Structure formats: C-alpha cells, structure tokens
Amino acid sequence: MMAGAAPRRTQQLLDGSLRPRLNRSSIICGKERALEGGGGEGERAVALVMACKHLPAAVLAAPGERAGMLAQAAAMLQKIGHRSRLPHCYHLMKSVGTLPSAP
C-alpha cells in the first residue's frame, strides 16, 4: 500500500458505491427519494477518485482501468456540478495521462 493512504476507508467507500442501492419507498419518505434522483453519485465519484489515488497498480487489473475510473468519476462530478472536487480529479487524470480535451 502507498504511504499516506487509508486503504480500509478507500475500500469501504468503493464497496459501498458499487453495491446496488435498494430504492424502497415508504409512505413517509417515498416522495423525497423520488425527487432526489440518482442519489449516491457523488459518493461513488469520490470513491473512484480515492481508489485511483491510493490503491497500488497491482490491485487494478487492467492497465487502463485507472484512467477509465477517473474518466467515469469526472463525468459524474460534472453531471452533479461538484466543482470543488472536479479540479482534483482532472489533476489525477493529468498525472495518469488521460486528461479530457476540455476540462
């Protein structure tokens, strides 16, 4: 593992974001959940960025997996308008060598 990484927390966030969410609606909070729409995308994007930043290359199976995960995270962050984490994601993409054409 890399120095300064929090592997347990990174793995927890990644596992939690990849696990399918149950969208059970109840009488009390069903309406609010329907209005939220796609909740958890921000958590998933943060988990992908943390995994790319902290997990060693041996953990990621394919050579382009890290770049794909960062591209997916950047797309999610753009979609939800998370402007504070997007530059950090682009910085990681630049270090990997997969910066999109117009950040």
N, C-alpha and C positions, 0 to 999 in steps of 0.2 A: 504494500500500500504506500501511497505517497505521503510525505511528511505534511502535516497540517490538515490532512483530510479527516473527515468524520465518516468513516465507512458504514457504520451502523445506521446513522441518520440518513445518509445518502441512499442506502439500500431500502430503508423504511419508506422514504418518500417515493422512490422508484416503484417499489412493490405496491404501495398504496395508489399510485397513479395508474398503474397498469391493471389493477384489479377492477373488474366491471362493477359499476355502481348500481345499486338497486334503486329504482325510481318508484318506490311505493308511495302513493299519495294517501293521506288521511283526510278526514273531514276538516281538521283544524288547519293543516298547513299545506294541503294539496295545491291550492291556488297560488301560493307564493312560490312553491317549487316550479310550477309550470311557467311562471314569469321569469325565473332566474335563467333557465335555458342553458344547458351545457355547463353547469357548474363544475368546477374542478379543473378546467383547462389551465388556469393559472398555476395551480399546484402541479399539474402534470408537466408544464413547461419548465417550472423551477426544478422539478425532479430530474428532468432530462439534462438541463444545464449543469446541475450538481454532479450527475453521473458522468457527464463528459469531462468535467473539470477534475474530479477526484479519483475516478476509477482508473486503474492502470490499463494499458493497452491489451494485456493478456486476458483481461476479463471480457473485453468486447471482441466478439467472434470475427466479424468481417472487417477488412481494412477500412471500408468506407462507412462503417456503422456510426462512428463518432460524428462524422460530417453530416450524415443523414439525421441523426438525433438532434444536432444543433440546428439544422435547417427546419426540422419539424418544430422545435422549441421557438425559433424566431417567428415562424408563421403563426403559431398560437399566440405569442406575445403581441404581435402586430394586430391580430384579429381582436383580441380583448383590449387593446390600447394600453398595454403596460409599458409605458415609456421609460420608467426608471430601470428596468432590467434588460430592455432591448439592447442598449449600447454594450452592456457586459457580454451579452450573447454574441453580438457582432464581433467584439474583441476576441472571444474564443474562436469564432469561425475564422477570423483572420489568422490566428496562430496555427490553426489546423490547415489553412489554405483553401477554404471554401467560402469566401465572402461573396454574398449575392451582388448582383450588378448595381442595385440602387438601395443602399441601406437607409 
